[in-house]
Amino acid sequence: MEDVIKKIIKIEEEAQSIMATTLKENNVKRKELEVSLVELKEQLVGHAHIKAKETRKKELSKNAVYAKDIKLKCELRLKEMDVKANANEEAWIDYLVKQVLGD
């Protein structure tokens, strides 16, 4: 009977040792996973910042092209208006003078 009790005690000690080792390993793995999670979050945030910068650069470039196109169209329209004004200046002056003088 005493041998059986000693075996049970030995088995219990081994079981406790195994449980203690398992808990330590579990804590180590948990800490490793927490570190990995932080690193992963940092990577994702870094990739998001890079993607945002790339998108911003593309949008600014596209808007610059659009603004340049509008500027060129405005400059062309102003030149057309200058040409028309120069071509019709005398006629418009005559018309205004007649309107004012009542002729």
trRosetta pair geometry for C-beta under 8 A, 3 or more apart (Angstrom, degrees):
i j d omega theta_ij theta_ji phi_ij phi_ji
1 4 5.6 -51 -154 32 36 113
1 5 6.6 35 150 -18 67 103
2 5 5.7 -52 -149 35 35 111
2 6 6.3 37 152 -19 66 105
3 6 5.6 -53 -146 38 32 112
3 7 6.3 35 152 -21 65 104
4 7 5.7 -52 -149 35 31 112
4 8 6.4 32 151 -20 64 105
5 8 5.6 -52 -148 36 32 112
5 9 6.3 33 152 -19 65 105
6 9 5.6 -52 -146 37 31 112
6 10 6.2 33 153 -20 64 106
7 10 5.6 -54 -146 38 30 112
7 11 6.2 32 153 -19 65 106
8 11 5.7 -53 -146 38 30 112
8 12 6.2 32 152 -21 64 106
9 12 5.6 -54 -147 37 30 113
9 13 6.3 32 153 -20 65 105
10 13 5.7 -52 -147 35 31 111
10 14 6.4 30 153 -17 64 106
11 14 5.7 -55 -148 39 31 112
11 15 6.2 34 152 -22 64 107
12 15 5.5 -53 -146 36 30 114
12 16 6.3 30 154 -18 64 105
13 16 5.7 -53 -147 37 30 110
13 17 6.3 33 152 -20 64 106
14 17 5.5 -52 -146 36 32 113
14 18 6.3 33 153 -19 65 104
15 18 5.7 -52 -147 37 31 111
15 19 6.3 32 152 -19 64 106
16 19 5.5 -52 -145 37 32 113
16 20 6.2 35 154 -21 65 104
17 20 5.7 -51 -146 35 30 111
17 21 6.3 29 154 -16 63 106
18 21 5.8 -56 -148 39 30 111
18 22 6.1 31 153 -20 65 109
19 22 5.6 -55 -145 38 30 113
19 23 6.3 31 155 -20 65 105
20 23 5.8 -53 -147 35 29 110
20 24 6.5 30 153 -18 63 104
21 24 5.8 -54 -149 36 31 111
21 25 6.3 29 154 -16 66 107
22 25 5.7 -55 -145 40 30 110
22 26 6.1 36 152 -24 65 107
23 26 5.4 -51 -145 35 31 116
23 27 6.4 32 155 -19 64 103
24 27 5.8 -54 -151 35 31 110
24 28 6.4 31 151 -18 65 105
25 28 5.6 -53 -147 36 33 112
25 29 6.2 32 154 -17 66 106
26 29 5.8 -55 -147 39 29 110
26 30 6.2 32 153 -23 64 107
27 30 5.5 -52 -145 35 31 114
27 31 6.4 30 155 -17 64 103
28 31 5.9 -56 -151 36 30 108
28 32 6.4 30 151 -18 64 107
29 32 5.5 -54 -147 37 33 113
29 33 6.2 34 153 -20 66 105
30 33 5.7 -54 -149 37 30 111
30 34 6.5 33 151 -21 63 104
31 34 5.6 -51 -148 33 34 113
31 35 6.5 34 153 -17 65 103
32 35 5.8 -54 -151 37 32 110
32 36 6.3 33 151 -19 65 107
33 36 5.4 -52 -144 38 33 114
33 37 6.2 38 154 -24 65 104
34 37 5.6 -51 -148 33 30 114
34 38 6.6 31 153 -18 63 102
35 38 5.8 -53 -151 35 33 110
35 39 6.4 31 152 -17 66 106
36 39 5.6 -55 -148 39 32 111
36 40 6.1 34 153 -21 66 107
37 40 5.6 -53 -145 36 30 113
37 41 6.4 33 154 -20 64 103
38 41 5.8 -53 -149 35 31 112
38 42 6.4 31 152 -19 64 106
39 42 5.7 -55 -150 36 32 112
39 43 6.4 34 152 -20 65 104
40 43 5.6 -52 -148 34 33 112
40 44 6.3 32 154 -19 65 105
41 44 5.7 -55 -148 36 31 111
41 45 6.3 29 155 -17 66 106
42 45 5.8 -54 -145 38 30 109
42 46 6.2 33 153 -21 64 107
43 46 5.6 -57 -148 37 30 113
43 47 6.3 28 155 -17 66 105
44 47 5.8 -53 -146 38 31 109
44 48 6.2 33 152 -22 64 106
45 48 5.5 -53 -147 35 32 114
45 49 6.5 34 153 -20 64 102
46 49 5.8 -53 -150 33 31 110
46 50 6.5 30 153 -17 64 105
47 50 5.6 -53 -148 37 34 112
47 51 6.2 33 154 -19 67 107
48 51 5.7 -54 -145 38 30 111
48 52 6.2 33 154 -21 64 106
49 52 5.6 -53 -146 36 30 112
49 53 6.4 31 154 -19 64 104
50 53 5.8 -55 -151 35 30 110
50 54 6.4 29 152 -18 65 106
51 54 5.7 -54 -148 37 32 112
51 55 6.2 32 154 -19 66 107
52 55 5.7 -54 -145 38 30 111
52 56 6.1 33 154 -21 65 107
53 56 5.6 -54 -145 37 30 112
53 57 6.2 32 155 -21 64 106
54 57 5.7 -54 -148 35 30 112
54 58 6.4 29 154 -18 64 105
55 58 5.8 -55 -149 36 31 111
55 59 6.2 28 154 -17 66 108
56 59 5.8 -57 -146 39 29 109
56 60 6.2 28 156 -18 65 108
57 60 5.9 -55 -145 38 28 109
57 61 6.2 29 155 -20 63 108
58 61 5.7 -57 -149 37 29 112
58 62 6.2 27 154 -18 65 107
59 62 5.7 -53 -145 38 31 110
59 63 6.1 29 155 -17 65 108
60 63 5.7 -55 -143 41 30 109
60 64 6.2 36 154 -25 64 105
61 64 5.6 -51 -147 31 29 113
61 65 6.7 30 153 -17 62 102
62 65 5.9 -54 -154 34 32 111
62 66 6.4 32 149 -18 64 107
63 66 5.4 -53 -146 39 36 114
63 67 6.1 37 154 -20 68 104
64 67 5.7 -51 -143 38 30 110
64 68 6.2 33 154 -21 63 105
65 68 5.7 -53 -147 35 30 112
65 69 6.4 33 152 -21 63 105
66 69 5.7 -54 -152 33 31 113
66 70 6.5 29 152 -17 64 104
67 70 5.7 -53 -149 37 34 111
67 71 6.3 36 152 -22 66 105
68 71 5.6 -52 -147 35 32 114
68 72 6.4 32 154 -19 65 104
69 72 5.9 -54 -149 36 29 110
69 73 6.4 28 153 -17 63 106
70 73 5.7 -56 -149 38 32 111
70 74 6.3 32 153 -19 66 106
71 74 5.7 -56 -148 37 30 111
71 75 6.3 30 154 -19 65 106
72 75 5.7 -53 -145 36 31 111
72 76 6.3 33 154 -19 64 106
73 76 5.7 -54 -148 37 31 112
73 77 6.3 31 153 -19 65 107
74 77 5.6 -54 -146 37 31 111
74 78 6.3 33 154 -20 65 104
75 78 5.7 -53 -148 35 31 112
75 79 6.5 32 153 -19 64 104
76 79 5.7 -55 -151 35 31 111
76 80 6.4 33 151 -19 65 105
77 80 5.5 -52 -149 36 33 114
77 81 6.3 34 151 -20 65 104
78 81 5.6 -53 -147 36 33 112
78 82 6.4 36 152 -21 65 103
79 82 5.6 -51 -148 34 33 113
79 83 6.4 34 152 -19 65 103
80 83 5.7 -52 -148 35 31 111
80 84 6.3 29 154 -16 64 107
81 84 5.7 -55 -146 40 31 110
81 85 6.1 32 154 -21 66 107
82 85 5.7 -55 -143 38 29 110
82 86 6.2 27 158 -16 65 108
83 86 5.9 -57 -147 39 27 109
83 87 6.1 24 155 -18 64 111
84 87 5.7 -57 -144 39 29 110
84 88 6.0 -3 166 7 66 115
85 88 6.4 -73 -137 52 23 89
85 89 6.1 54 158 -69 63 87
85 92 8.0 -39 -148 10 64 152
86 89 5.8 -18 -142 -23 27 118
88 91 5.0 -63 -164 49 71 112
88 92 5.3 71 137 -27 92 105
89 92 6.0 -63 -147 38 25 107
89 93 6.3 23 158 -19 64 108
90 93 5.7 -55 -146 35 30 110
90 94 6.3 29 155 -18 65 106
91 94 5.8 -54 -148 37 30 111
91 95 6.3 32 153 -21 64 107
92 95 5.6 -52 -146 36 32 114
92 96 6.3 31 156 -18 66 105
93 96 5.9 -55 -147 37 30 109
93 97 6.2 30 155 -20 65 107
94 97 5.8 -55 -146 36 29 111
94 98 6.3 28 156 -18 64 107
95 98 5.9 -58 -150 37 28 110
95 99 6.3 28 153 -19 64 107
96 99 5.6 -55 -148 36 31 112
96 100 6.2 26 156 -16 66 107
97 100 5.9 -58 -147 39 29 107
97 101 5.9 9 162 -2 67 115
97 103 7.9 6 120 24 78 123
98 101 6.1 -63 -133 51 25 98
98 102 7.7 -122 172 49 53 7
98 103 4.5 -87 -144 61 80 101
99 102 7.7 24 178 -73 23 37
